């Protein structure tokens, strides 16, 4: 998988309601991100300021990602 240019920025919305937007923000590699929470107006301005590309939902880590994805064999 080719890497994105290091200056590219990405956001992926995890959850949204009228008060908050929870999202993942990454620079260069969408697989490495920080999770942030902002009010909707702040989120919109943040995306503009960062010139961030919005990624489709579902590609980031899930909250229970540390749990095993399969059951061990006995």
N, CA, C and O atoms as a Maestro MAE file, in Angstrom:
{
 s_m_m2io_version
 :::
 2.0.0
}

f_m_ct {
 s_m_title
 :::
 protein
 m_atom[296] {
  # First column is atom index #
  i_m_mmod_type
  r_m_x_coord
  r_m_y_coord
  r_m_z_coord
  i_m_residue_number
  s_m_chain_name
  s_m_pdb_residue_name
  s_m_pdb_atom_name
  i_m_atomic_number
  :::
  1 25 0.848 -1.182 0.000 1 A "UNK " " N  " 7
  2 3 0.000 0.000 0.000 1 A "UNK " " CA " 6
  3 2 0.892 1.243 0.000 1 A "UNK " " C  " 6
  4 15 1.705 1.407 0.909 1 A "UNK " " O  " 8
  5 25 0.761 2.106 -0.982 2 A "UNK " " N  " 7
  6 3 1.586 3.317 -1.021 2 A "UNK " " CA " 6
  7 2 1.194 4.288 0.087 2 A "UNK " " C  " 6
  8 15 0.021 4.427 0.430 2 A "UNK " " O  " 8
  9 25 2.192 4.944 0.628 3 A "UNK " " N  " 7
  10 3 1.932 5.925 1.680 3 A "UNK " " CA " 6
  11 2 1.484 7.243 1.067 3 A "UNK " " C  " 6
  12 15 1.882 7.594 -0.044 3 A "UNK " " O  " 8
  13 25 0.664 7.957 1.795 4 A "UNK " " N  " 7
  14 3 0.221 9.278 1.365 4 A "UNK " " CA " 6
  15 2 1.341 10.278 1.605 4 A "UNK " " C  " 6
  16 15 2.201 10.054 2.457 4 A "UNK " " O  " 8
  17 25 1.339 11.378 0.862 5 A "UNK " " N  " 7
  18 3 2.332 12.426 1.140 5 A "UNK " " CA " 6
  19 2 2.228 12.878 2.595 5 A "UNK " " C  " 6
  20 15 1.118 12.986 3.117 5 A "UNK " " O  " 8
  21 25 3.341 13.142 3.260 6 A "UNK " " N  " 7
  22 3 3.314 13.469 4.684 6 A "UNK " " CA " 6
  23 2 2.516 14.715 5.038 6 A "UNK " " C  " 6
  24 15 2.094 14.869 6.184 6 A "UNK " " O  " 8
  25 25 2.306 15.596 4.087 7 A "UNK " " N  " 7
  26 3 1.564 16.820 4.405 7 A "UNK " " CA " 6
  27 2 0.043 16.653 4.314 7 A "UNK " " C  " 6
  28 15 -0.692 17.549 4.731 7 A "UNK " " O  " 8
  29 25 -0.443 15.537 3.782 8 A "UNK " " N  " 7
  30 3 -1.896 15.340 3.677 8 A "UNK " " CA " 6
  31 2 -2.483 15.082 5.044 8 A "UNK " " C  " 6
  32 15 -1.879 14.411 5.881 8 A "UNK " " O  " 8
  33 25 -3.668 15.620 5.262 9 A "UNK " " N  " 7
  34 3 -4.360 15.481 6.547 9 A "UNK " " CA " 6
  35 2 -5.727 14.876 6.317 9 A "UNK " " C  " 6
  36 15 -6.375 15.136 5.303 9 A "UNK " " O  " 8
  37 25 -6.160 14.066 7.269 10 A "UNK " " N  " 7
  38 3 -7.408 13.321 7.134 10 A "UNK " " CA " 6
  39 2 -8.229 13.406 8.409 10 A "UNK " " C  " 6
  40 15 -7.688 13.476 9.513 10 A "UNK " " O  " 8
  41 25 -9.547 13.400 8.236 11 A "UNK " " N  " 7
  42 3 -10.468 13.244 9.359 11 A "UNK " " CA " 6
  43 2 -11.458 12.136 9.016 11 A "UNK " " C  " 6
  44 15 -11.854 11.964 7.863 11 A "UNK " " O  " 8
  45 25 -11.845 11.391 10.048 12 A "UNK " " N  " 7
  46 3 -12.863 10.356 9.900 12 A "UNK " " CA " 6
  47 2 -13.807 10.523 11.086 12 A "UNK " " C  " 6
  48 15 -13.402 10.345 12.234 12 A "UNK " " O  " 8
  49 25 -15.062 10.864 10.810 13 A "UNK " " N  " 7
  50 3 -16.046 11.057 11.874 13 A "UNK " " CA " 6
  51 2 -16.426 9.694 12.440 13 A "UNK " " C  " 6
  52 15 -16.787 8.776 11.703 13 A "UNK " " O  " 8
  53 25 -16.338 9.583 13.757 14 A "UNK " " N  " 7
  54 3 -16.679 8.355 14.466 14 A "UNK " " CA " 6
  55 2 -18.117 8.435 14.961 14 A "UNK " " C  " 6
  56 15 -18.893 7.489 14.828 14 A "UNK " " O  " 8
  57 25 -18.454 9.590 15.537 15 A "UNK " " N  " 7
  58 3 -19.808 9.796 16.070 15 A "UNK " " CA " 6
  59 2 -20.108 11.281 16.048 15 A "UNK " " C  " 6
  60 15 -19.216 12.112 16.218 15 A "UNK " " O  " 8
  61 25 -21.384 11.605 15.836 16 A "UNK " " N  " 7
  62 3 -21.769 13.011 15.742 16 A "UNK " " CA " 6
  63 2 -23.165 13.175 16.323 16 A "UNK " " C  " 6
  64 15 -24.040 12.334 16.119 16 A "UNK " " O  " 8
  65 25 -23.361 14.270 17.050 17 A "UNK " " N  " 7
  66 3 -24.703 14.671 17.461 17 A "UNK " " CA " 6
  67 2 -24.753 16.202 17.412 17 A "UNK " " C  " 6
  68 15 -23.827 16.829 16.898 17 A "UNK " " O  " 8
  69 25 -25.798 16.796 17.926 18 A "UNK " " N  " 7
  70 3 -25.943 18.246 17.795 18 A "UNK " " CA " 6
  71 2 -24.930 19.032 18.638 18 A "UNK " " C  " 6
  72 15 -24.686 20.209 18.373 18 A "UNK " " O  " 8
  73 25 -24.343 18.388 19.646 19 A "UNK " " N  " 7
  74 3 -23.397 19.086 20.524 19 A "UNK " " CA " 6
  75 2 -21.936 18.777 20.233 19 A "UNK " " C  " 6
  76 15 -21.077 19.634 20.439 19 A "UNK " " O  " 8
  77 25 -21.630 17.553 19.751 20 A "UNK " " N  " 7
  78 3 -20.246 17.120 19.621 20 A "UNK " " CA " 6
  79 2 -19.996 16.336 18.344 20 A "UNK " " C  " 6
  80 15 -20.890 15.676 17.814 20 A "UNK " " O  " 8
  81 25 -18.761 16.421 17.863 21 A "UNK " " N  " 7
  82 3 -18.286 15.566 16.778 21 A "UNK " " CA " 6
  83 2 -17.048 14.842 17.312 21 A "UNK " " C  " 6
  84 15 -16.058 15.473 17.681 21 A "UNK " " O  " 8
  85 25 -17.118 13.529 17.347 22 A "UNK " " N  " 7
  86 3 -15.969 12.711 17.730 22 A "UNK " " CA " 6
  87 2 -15.337 12.232 16.424 22 A "UNK " " C  " 6
  88 15 -16.027 11.687 15.562 22 A "UNK " " O  " 8
  89 25 -14.019 12.435 16.277 23 A "UNK " " N  " 7
  90 3 -13.387 12.095 15.005 23 A "UNK " " CA " 6
  91 2 -11.935 11.707 15.197 23 A "UNK " " C  " 6
  92 15 -11.321 11.990 16.226 23 A "UNK " " O  " 8
  93 25 -11.404 11.053 14.180 24 A "UNK " " N  " 7
  94 3 -10.002 10.674 14.125 24 A "UNK " " CA " 6
  95 2 -9.298 11.652 13.195 24 A "UNK " " C  " 6
  96 15 -9.809 11.975 12.122 24 A "UNK " " O  " 8
  97 25 -8.132 12.119 13.607 25 A "UNK " " N  " 7
  98 3 -7.346 13.049 12.807 25 A "UNK " " CA " 6
  99 2 -5.974 12.444 12.565 25 A "UNK " " C  " 6
  100 15 -5.321 11.975 13.497 25 A "UNK " " O  " 8
  101 25 -5.540 12.457 11.312 26 A "UNK " " N  " 7
  102 3 -4.230 11.908 10.986 26 A "UNK " " CA " 6
  103 2 -3.511 12.809 9.990 26 A "UNK " " C  " 6
  104 15 -4.129 13.553 9.227 26 A "UNK " " O  " 8
  105 25 -2.188 12.715 10.025 27 A "UNK " " N  " 7
  106 3 -1.332 13.447 9.087 27 A "UNK " " CA " 6
  107 2 -0.474 12.421 8.366 27 A "UNK " " C  " 6
  108 15 0.274 11.673 8.994 27 A "UNK " " O  " 8
  109 25 -0.588 12.391 7.047 28 A "UNK " " N  " 7
  110 3 0.254 11.518 6.238 28 A "UNK " " CA " 6
  111 2 -0.254 10.100 6.093 28 A "UNK " " C  " 6
  112 15 -0.385 9.611 4.971 28 A "UNK " " O  " 8
  113 25 -0.542 9.429 7.185 29 A "UNK " " N  " 7
  114 3 -0.979 8.033 7.161 29 A "UNK " " CA " 6
  115 2 -2.285 7.903 7.933 29 A "UNK " " C  " 6
  116 15 -2.285 8.032 9.157 29 A "UNK " " O  " 8
  117 25 -3.402 7.649 7.246 30 A "UNK " " N  " 7
  118 3 -4.692 7.575 7.930 30 A "UNK " " CA " 6
  119 2 -4.784 6.461 8.970 30 A "UNK " " C  " 6
  120 15 -5.686 6.478 9.807 30 A "UNK " " O  " 8
  121 25 -3.871 5.495 8.933 31 A "UNK " " N  " 7
  122 3 -3.901 4.402 9.905 31 A "UNK " " CA " 6
  123 2 -3.345 4.823 11.267 31 A "UNK " " C  " 6
  124 15 -3.560 4.134 12.264 31 A "UNK " " O  " 8
  125 25 -2.637 5.941 11.311 32 A "UNK " " N  " 7
  126 3 -2.089 6.449 12.569 32 A "UNK " " CA " 6
  127 2 -2.808 7.754 12.877 32 A "UNK " " C  " 6
  128 15 -2.673 8.727 12.135 32 A "UNK " " O  " 8
  129 25 -3.569 7.782 13.964 33 A "UNK " " N  " 7
  130 3 -4.420 8.940 14.218 33 A "UNK " " CA " 6
  131 2 -4.568 9.210 15.701 33 A "UNK " " C  " 6
  132 15 -4.229 8.376 16.541 33 A "UNK " " O  " 8
  133 25 -5.080 10.384 16.004 34 A "UNK " " N  " 7
  134 3 -5.519 10.730 17.350 34 A "UNK " " CA " 6
  135 2 -7.021 10.929 17.285 34 A "UNK " " C  " 6
  136 15 -7.560 11.344 16.260 34 A "UNK " " O  " 8
  137 25 -7.683 10.634 18.375 35 A "UNK " " N  " 7
  138 3 -9.130 10.825 18.437 35 A "UNK " " CA " 6
  139 2 -9.404 12.138 19.161 35 A "UNK " " C  " 6
  140 15 -8.867 12.385 20.241 35 A "UNK " " O  " 8
  141 25 -10.237 12.971 18.560 36 A "UNK " " N  " 7
  142 3 -10.562 14.284 19.105 36 A "UNK " " CA " 6
  143 2 -12.069 14.461 19.188 36 A "UNK " " C  " 6
  144 15 -12.825 13.778 18.498 36 A "UNK " " O  " 8
  145 25 -12.498 15.386 20.042 37 A "UNK " " N  " 7
  146 3 -13.914 15.733 20.176 37 A "UNK " " CA " 6
  147 2 -14.016 17.252 20.161 37 A "UNK " " C  " 6
  148 15 -13.317 17.937 20.908 37 A "UNK " " O  " 8
  149 25 -14.889 17.772 19.308 38 A "UNK " " N  " 7
  150 3 -15.105 19.221 19.205 38 A "UNK " " CA " 6
  151 2 -16.577 19.501 18.958 38 A "UNK " " C  " 6
  152 15 -17.326 18.626 18.524 38 A "UNK " " O  " 8
  153 25 -16.977 20.731 19.241 39 A "UNK " " N  " 7
  154 3 -18.311 21.186 18.858 39 A "UNK " " CA " 6
  155 2 -18.369 21.227 17.330 39 A "UNK " " C  " 6
  156 15 -17.337 21.426 16.689 39 A "UNK " " O  " 8
  157 25 -19.556 21.043 16.727 40 A "UNK " " N  " 7
  158 3 -19.659 21.009 15.267 40 A "UNK " " CA " 6
  159 2 -19.030 22.212 14.549 40 A "UNK " " C  " 6
  160 15 -18.345 22.030 13.542 40 A "UNK " " O  " 8
  161 25 -19.249 23.426 15.042 41 A "UNK " " N  " 7
  162 3 -18.670 24.607 14.388 41 A "UNK " " CA " 6
  163 2 -17.144 24.588 14.470 41 A "UNK " " C  " 6
  164 15 -16.467 24.956 13.509 41 A "UNK " " O  " 8
  165 25 -16.606 24.165 15.598 42 A "UNK " " N  " 7
  166 3 -15.156 24.059 15.742 42 A "UNK " " CA " 6
  167 2 -14.598 22.983 14.819 42 A "UNK " " C  " 6
  168 15 -13.532 23.158 14.229 42 A "UNK " " O  " 8
  169 25 -15.318 21.869 14.694 43 A "UNK " " N  " 7
  170 3 -14.892 20.788 13.808 43 A "UNK " " CA " 6
  171 2 -14.833 21.272 12.363 43 A "UNK " " C  " 6
  172 15 -13.861 21.002 11.658 43 A "UNK " " O  " 8
  173 25 -15.867 21.985 11.916 44 A "UNK " " N  " 7
  174 3 -15.869 22.498 10.546 44 A "UNK " " CA " 6
  175 2 -14.674 23.421 10.305 44 A "UNK " " C  " 6
  176 15 -14.007 23.323 9.275 44 A "UNK " " O  " 8
  177 25 -14.407 24.318 11.260 45 A "UNK " " N  " 7
  178 3 -13.280 25.242 11.107 45 A "UNK " " CA " 6
  179 2 -11.950 24.495 11.159 45 A "UNK " " C  " 6
  180 15 -11.024 24.825 10.418 45 A "UNK " " O  " 8
  181 25 -11.855 23.504 12.019 46 A "UNK " " N  " 7
  182 3 -10.644 22.689 12.110 46 A "UNK " " CA " 6
  183 2 -10.346 22.027 10.765 46 A "UNK " " C  " 6
  184 15 -9.201 22.032 10.311 46 A "UNK " " O  " 8
  185 25 -11.369 21.458 10.128 47 A "UNK " " N  " 7
  186 3 -11.199 20.804 8.825 47 A "UNK " " CA " 6
  187 2 -10.733 21.793 7.763 47 A "UNK " " C  " 6
  188 15 -9.881 21.469 6.936 47 A "UNK " " O  " 8
  189 25 -11.294 22.998 7.787 48 A "UNK " " N  " 7
  190 3 -10.879 24.047 6.838 48 A "UNK " " CA " 6
  191 2 -9.428 24.444 7.107 48 A "UNK " " C  " 6
  192 15 -8.611 24.503 6.188 48 A "UNK " " O  " 8
  193 25 -9.118 24.715 8.374 49 A "UNK " " N  " 7
  194 3 -7.762 25.147 8.734 49 A "UNK " " CA " 6
  195 2 -6.712 24.099 8.379 49 A "UNK " " C  " 6
  196 15 -5.603 24.440 7.969 49 A "UNK " " O  " 8
  197 25 -7.059 22.835 8.536 50 A "UNK " " N  " 7
  198 3 -6.122 21.746 8.259 50 A "UNK " " CA " 6
  199 2 -6.164 21.279 6.799 50 A "UNK " " C  " 6
  200 15 -5.340 20.461 6.388 50 A "UNK " " O  " 8
  201 25 -7.113 21.791 6.021 51 A "UNK " " N  " 7
  202 3 -7.327 21.322 4.644 51 A "UNK " " CA " 6
  203 2 -7.437 19.803 4.640 51 A "UNK " " C  " 6
  204 15 -6.823 19.122 3.818 51 A "UNK " " O  " 8
  205 25 -8.232 19.284 5.577 52 A "UNK " " N  " 7
  206 3 -8.332 17.846 5.798 52 A "UNK " " CA " 6
  207 2 -9.312 17.194 4.836 52 A "UNK " " C  " 6
  208 15 -10.389 17.722 4.560 52 A "UNK " " O  " 8
  209 25 -8.917 16.052 4.341 53 A "UNK " " N  " 7
  210 3 -9.775 15.219 3.503 53 A "UNK " " CA " 6
  211 2 -10.618 14.338 4.425 53 A "UNK " " C  " 6
  212 15 -10.083 13.687 5.322 53 A "UNK " " O  " 8
  213 25 -11.929 14.318 4.207 54 A "UNK " " N  " 7
  214 3 -12.795 13.493 5.053 54 A "UNK " " CA " 6
  215 2 -12.850 12.077 4.497 54 A "UNK " " C  " 6
  216 15 -13.182 11.866 3.330 54 A "UNK " " O  " 8
  217 25 -12.522 11.120 5.341 55 A "UNK " " N  " 7
  218 3 -12.545 9.712 4.977 55 A "UNK " " CA " 6
  219 2 -13.892 9.102 5.333 55 A "UNK " " C  " 6
  220 15 -14.578 9.617 6.216 55 A "UNK " " O  " 8
  221 25 -14.290 8.020 4.673 56 A "UNK " " N  " 7
  222 3 -15.563 7.378 4.998 56 A "UNK " " CA " 6
  223 2 -15.510 6.751 6.389 56 A "UNK " " C  " 6
  224 15 -14.432 6.393 6.863 56 A "UNK " " O  " 8
  225 25 -16.659 6.616 7.045 57 A "UNK " " N  " 7
  226 3 -16.680 6.021 8.388 57 A "UNK " " CA " 6
  227 2 -16.260 4.553 8.350 57 A "UNK " " C  " 6
  228 15 -16.344 3.884 7.320 57 A "UNK " " O  " 8
  229 25 -15.804 4.077 9.512 58 A "UNK " " N  " 7
  230 3 -15.552 2.652 9.658 58 A "UNK " " CA " 6
  231 2 -14.144 2.179 9.404 58 A "UNK " " C  " 6
  232 15 -13.877 0.994 9.602 58 A "UNK " " O  " 8
  233 25 -13.233 3.016 8.981 59 A "UNK " " N  " 7
  234 3 -11.897 2.541 8.663 59 A "UNK " " CA " 6
  235 2 -10.920 2.596 9.811 59 A "UNK " " C  " 6
  236 15 -9.840 2.012 9.726 59 A "UNK " " O  " 8
  237 25 -11.272 3.284 10.887 60 A "UNK " " N  " 7
  238 3 -10.348 3.434 12.010 60 A "UNK " " CA " 6
  239 2 -10.476 2.305 13.002 60 A "UNK " " C  " 6
  240 15 -11.227 1.351 12.800 60 A "UNK " " O  " 8
  241 25 -9.729 2.433 14.075 61 A "UNK " " N  " 7
  242 3 -9.777 1.431 15.130 61 A "UNK " " CA " 6
  243 2 -11.079 1.552 15.897 61 A "UNK " " C  " 6
  244 15 -11.589 2.651 16.112 61 A "UNK " " O  " 8
  245 25 -11.599 0.437 16.296 62 A "UNK " " N  " 7
  246 3 -12.809 0.425 17.113 62 A "UNK " " CA " 6
  247 2 -12.394 0.499 18.580 62 A "UNK " " C  " 6
  248 15 -11.248 0.200 18.916 62 A "UNK " " O  " 8
  249 25 -13.305 0.892 19.442 63 A "UNK " " N  " 7
  250 3 -12.991 1.032 20.858 63 A "UNK " " CA " 6
  251 2 -12.515 -0.278 21.484 63 A "UNK " " C  " 6
  252 15 -11.696 -0.254 22.402 63 A "UNK " " O  " 8
  253 25 -13.007 -1.407 21.011 64 A "UNK " " N  " 7
  254 3 -12.617 -2.690 21.581 64 A "UNK " " CA " 6
  255 2 -11.564 -3.378 20.713 64 A "UNK " " C  " 6
  256 15 -11.500 -4.607 20.681 64 A "UNK " " O  " 8
  257 25 -10.746 -2.608 20.017 65 A "UNK " " N  " 7
  258 3 -9.785 -3.180 19.085 65 A "UNK " " CA " 6
  259 2 -8.702 -3.984 19.787 65 A "UNK " " C  " 6
  260 15 -8.007 -4.762 19.133 65 A "UNK " " O  " 8
  261 25 -8.535 -3.824 21.092 66 A "UNK " " N  " 7
  262 3 -7.519 -4.578 21.801 66 A "UNK " " CA " 6
  263 2 -7.994 -5.984 22.137 66 A "UNK " " C  " 6
  264 15 -7.200 -6.823 22.562 66 A "UNK " " O  " 8
  265 25 -9.260 -6.240 21.952 67 A "UNK " " N  " 7
  266 3 -9.780 -7.585 22.172 67 A "UNK " " CA " 6
  267 2 -9.372 -8.467 21.002 67 A "UNK " " C  " 6
  268 15 -9.284 -7.988 19.872 67 A "UNK " " O  " 8
  269 25 -9.122 -9.751 21.254 68 A "UNK " " N  " 7
  270 3 -8.749 -10.637 20.148 68 A "UNK " " CA " 6
  271 2 -9.851 -10.722 19.107 68 A "UNK " " C  " 6
  272 15 -11.035 -10.742 19.444 68 A "UNK " " O  " 8
  273 25 -9.458 -10.773 17.845 69 A "UNK " " N  " 7
  274 3 -10.446 -10.836 16.777 69 A "UNK " " CA " 6
  275 2 -10.914 -12.249 16.503 69 A "UNK " " C  " 6
  276 15 -11.854 -12.456 15.735 69 A "UNK " " O  " 8
  277 25 -10.270 -13.222 17.122 70 A "UNK " " N  " 7
  278 3 -10.671 -14.617 16.947 70 A "UNK " " CA " 6
  279 2 -10.507 -15.367 18.260 70 A "UNK " " C  " 6
  280 15 -9.769 -14.926 19.142 70 A "UNK " " O  " 8
  281 25 -11.168 -16.461 18.389 71 A "UNK " " N  " 7
  282 3 -11.069 -17.285 19.594 71 A "UNK " " CA " 6
  283 2 -9.881 -18.216 19.436 71 A "UNK " " C  " 6
  284 15 -9.693 -18.794 18.365 71 A "UNK " " O  " 8
  285 25 -9.063 -18.377 20.492 72 A "UNK " " N  " 7
  286 3 -7.920 -19.282 20.388 72 A "UNK " " CA " 6
  287 2 -8.371 -20.728 20.234 72 A "UNK " " C  " 6
  288 15 -9.416 -21.126 20.750 72 A "UNK " " O  " 8
  289 25 -7.579 -21.496 19.524 73 A "UNK " " N  " 7
  290 3 -7.873 -22.927 19.346 73 A "UNK " " CA " 6
  291 2 -7.457 -23.681 20.581 73 A "UNK " " C  " 6
  292 15 -6.458 -23.339 21.213 73 A "UNK " " O  " 8
  293 25 -8.208 -24.701 20.934 74 A "UNK " " N  " 7
  294 3 -7.856 -25.523 22.094 74 A "UNK " " CA " 6
  295 2 -7.434 -26.868 21.664 74 A "UNK " " C  " 6
  296 15 -7.098 -27.706 22.501 74 A "UNK " " O  " 8
  :::
 }
 m_bond[295] {
  # First column is bond index #
  i_m_from
  i_m_to
  i_m_order
  :::
  1 1 2 1
  2 2 3 1
  3 3 4 2
  4 3 5 1
  5 5 6 1
  6 6 7 1
  7 7 8 2
  8 7 9 1
  9 9 10 1
  10 10 11 1
  11 11 12 2
  12 11 13 1
  13 13 14 1
  14 14 15 1
  15 15 16 2
  16 15 17 1
  17 17 18 1
  18 18 19 1
  19 19 20 2
  20 19 21 1
  21 21 22 1
  22 22 23 1
  23 23 24 2
  24 23 25 1
  25 25 26 1
  26 26 27 1
  27 27 28 2
  28 27 29 1
  29 29 30 1
  30 30 31 1
  31 31 32 2
  32 31 33 1
  33 33 34 1
  34 34 35 1
  35 35 36 2
  36 35 37 1
  37 37 38 1
  38 38 39 1
  39 39 40 2
  40 39 41 1
  41 41 42 1
  42 42 43 1
  43 43 44 2
  44 43 45 1
  45 45 46 1
  46 46 47 1
  47 47 48 2
  48 47 49 1
  49 49 50 1
  50 50 51 1
  51 51 52 2
  52 51 53 1
  53 53 54 1
  54 54 55 1
  55 55 56 2
  56 55 57 1
  57 57 58 1
  58 58 59 1
  59 59 60 2
  60 59 61 1
  61 61 62 1
  62 62 63 1
  63 63 64 2
  64 63 65 1
  65 65 66 1
  66 66 67 1
  67 67 68 2
  68 67 69 1
  69 69 70 1
  70 70 71 1
  71 71 72 2
  72 71 73 1
  73 73 74 1
  74 74 75 1
  75 75 76 2
  76 75 77 1
  77 77 78 1
  78 78 79 1
  79 79 80 2
  80 79 81 1
  81 81 82 1
  82 82 83 1
  83 83 84 2
  84 83 85 1
  85 85 86 1
  86 86 87 1
  87 87 88 2
  88 87 89 1
  89 89 90 1
  90 90 91 1
  91 91 92 2
  92 91 93 1
  93 93 94 1
  94 94 95 1
  95 95 96 2
  96 95 97 1
  97 97 98 1
  98 98 99 1
  99 99 100 2
  100 99 101 1
  101 101 102 1
  102 102 103 1
  103 103 104 2
  104 103 105 1
  105 105 106 1
  106 106 107 1
  107 107 108 2
  108 107 109 1
  109 109 110 1
  110 110 111 1
  111 111 112 2
  112 111 113 1
  113 113 114 1
  114 114 115 1
  115 115 116 2
  116 115 117 1
  117 117 118 1
  118 118 119 1
  119 119 120 2
  120 119 121 1
  121 121 122 1
  122 122 123 1
  123 123 124 2
  124 123 125 1
  125 125 126 1
  126 126 127 1
  127 127 128 2
  128 127 129 1
  129 129 130 1
  130 130 131 1
  131 131 132 2
  132 131 133 1
  133 133 134 1
  134 134 135 1
  135 135 136 2
  136 135 137 1
  137 137 138 1
  138 138 139 1
  139 139 140 2
  140 139 141 1
  141 141 142 1
  142 142 143 1
  143 143 144 2
  144 143 145 1
  145 145 146 1
  146 146 147 1
  147 147 148 2
  148 147 149 1
  149 149 150 1
  150 150 151 1
  151 151 152 2
  152 151 153 1
  153 153 154 1
  154 154 155 1
  155 155 156 2
  156 155 157 1
  157 157 158 1
  158 158 159 1
  159 159 160 2
  160 159 161 1
  161 161 162 1
  162 162 163 1
  163 163 164 2
  164 163 165 1
  165 165 166 1
  166 166 167 1
  167 167 168 2
  168 167 169 1
  169 169 170 1
  170 170 171 1
  171 171 172 2
  172 171 173 1
  173 173 174 1
  174 174 175 1
  175 175 176 2
  176 175 177 1
  177 177 178 1
  178 178 179 1
  179 179 180 2
  180 179 181 1
  181 181 182 1
  182 182 183 1
  183 183 184 2
  184 183 185 1
  185 185 186 1
  186 186 187 1
  187 187 188 2
  188 187 189 1
  189 189 190 1
  190 190 191 1
  191 191 192 2
  192 191 193 1
  193 193 194 1
  194 194 195 1
  195 195 196 2
  196 195 197 1
  197 197 198 1
  198 198 199 1
  199 199 200 2
  200 199 201 1
  201 201 202 1
  202 202 203 1
  203 203 204 2
  204 203 205 1
  205 205 206 1
  206 206 207 1
  207 207 208 2
  208 207 209 1
  209 209 210 1
  210 210 211 1
  211 211 212 2
  212 211 213 1
  213 213 214 1
  214 214 215 1
  215 215 216 2
  216 215 217 1
  217 217 218 1
  218 218 219 1
  219 219 220 2
  220 219 221 1
  221 221 222 1
  222 222 223 1
  223 223 224 2
  224 223 225 1
  225 225 226 1
  226 226 227 1
  227 227 228 2
  228 227 229 1
  229 229 230 1
  230 230 231 1
  231 231 232 2
  232 231 233 1
  233 233 234 1
  234 234 235 1
  235 235 236 2
  236 235 237 1
  237 237 238 1
  238 238 239 1
  239 239 240 2
  240 239 241 1
  241 241 242 1
  242 242 243 1
  243 243 244 2
  244 243 245 1
  245 245 246 1
  246 246 247 1
  247 247 248 2
  248 247 249 1
  249 249 250 1
  250 250 251 1
  251 251 252 2
  252 251 253 1
  253 253 254 1
  254 254 255 1
  255 255 256 2
  256 255 257 1
  257 257 258 1
  258 258 259 1
  259 259 260 2
  260 259 261 1
  261 261 262 1
  262 262 263 1
  263 263 264 2
  264 263 265 1
  265 265 266 1
  266 266 267 1
  267 267 268 2
  268 267 269 1
  269 269 270 1
  270 270 271 1
  271 271 272 2
  272 271 273 1
  273 273 274 1
  274 274 275 1
  275 275 276 2
  276 275 277 1
  277 277 278 1
  278 278 279 1
  279 279 280 2
  280 279 281 1
  281 281 282 1
  282 282 283 1
  283 283 284 2
  284 283 285 1
  285 285 286 1
  286 286 287 1
  287 287 288 2
  288 287 289 1
  289 289 290 1
  290 290 291 1
  291 291 292 2
  292 291 293 1
  293 293 294 1
  294 294 295 1
  295 295 296 2
  :::
 }
}
